[in-house]
Amino acid sequence: MEDAIRKADVLVEALPYIKRFHKKVVVIKYGGSILGDEKIRNGVLEDIVLLNFMGLRPILVHGGGPNISVRMLASGKKSEFVEGMRVTDEETLKLVEEELLVLNKLIVKELDELGAKAIGLNGKEDDLILVEKKKAKVDIGLVGAIKSINTQLLNEELKKDKVVVVLPMGRGKDKKTYNINADEAAASIAANMQAEKLVLLTNVKGIMRNPEDTNSFISTLTVQEVSGLIENKIIQQGMIPKVTACIEALNGGVKKTHIIDARTPHGLLLETFTDHGVGTEIIK
C-alpha cells in the first residue's frame, strides 16, 4: 500500500507540470557514446514516449559522433576537428550522412515499438534546415551555419502527435549538403519553435565547480554566471559547445535549458515533472 501511495504522490507532484507543458514543444538533443548504449537509449526513448503521451510535443535531434569516427577509421580516413567542428570533405560527408541515416531509422523504429508514432526528418530535405558555409580560422569544408528552420513542417508533424526525429544536416543556396553540429541544430530548432525547453543529454551529471568533487554540482545557472565560469575555466572543453547552445536557445526565446545525464534512470522525466530535477538548468 505504501508503495502505491508513493507512486500516487509522484503523479500528483507531476500534475502542475503536465498542465503547464501540455501541447508545448520540448527539444531534446541526444548523441555521443551514450546513443550507442542500447539500455540507456531504451530508457531515454521510453521517457520521450511518455512525454508524448502526456501531451507534450517532443522533437529529438540526434548526433552520431562516435559511430562516424569508427566508420571513418574503418574507411582509412582520419577524423579532424577545428574549434570542435568536424572537418568535412565530400567523402566524409557521405560517411556522416550514411551513419546518421542508420541511427535515425533505428531511433524511429524503437520509438514505434514503444508505442509512439515517430517520423524521421533529414534536415537537408524540404528546406527543413537551410544553411550557409560556416566560417572558421581554416577551411573546414562542408560544415553549415544555420540560416533558417522550416517550422511549418515541424508543426505539421507535431500536430499529428508524432515524435519528430531530426537528422542534423542542411542544404545551402548552392544546393550542396552540409554537415551541422547537433547541439547547434537543437538550439536553433528550439529557438525557432519557441520551445518550452531545450534538454541536452550527455554522459555527465551536469556542470560542476570541480569535476573531481561530486558535491560541487551546480543545479541552476544564469547566462551571466555561465560566462564567468567559462572565463575562469570551470566550464571547459566539450561542455562549452553545450552551454553555448543553451545560451543561443535562451536568447532566441526558449524558456529553460537543461544539461542532464542520460545515464540517470528516467532523468528526462525527473527534470521535466519534479520540483528538484536532476541536471543543471540554465536560465536567463
Secondary structure, 3 states (H helix, E strand, C coil): CHHHHHHHHHHHHHHHHHHHHCCCEEEEEECCHHHHCHHHHHHHHHHHHHHHHCCCEEEEEECCHHHHHHHHHHCCCCCCEECCEECECHHHHHHHHHHHHHHHHHHHHHHHHCCCEEEEEECCCCCCEEEEECCCCCCCECEEEEEEECHHHHHHHHCCCEEEEEECEEEECCCCEEECCHHHHHHHHHHHCCCCEEEEEECCCCEECCCCCHHHEECEEEHHHHHHHHHCCCCCCCHHHHHHHHHHHHHCCCCEEEEEECCCCCHHHHHHHCCCCCCEEEEC
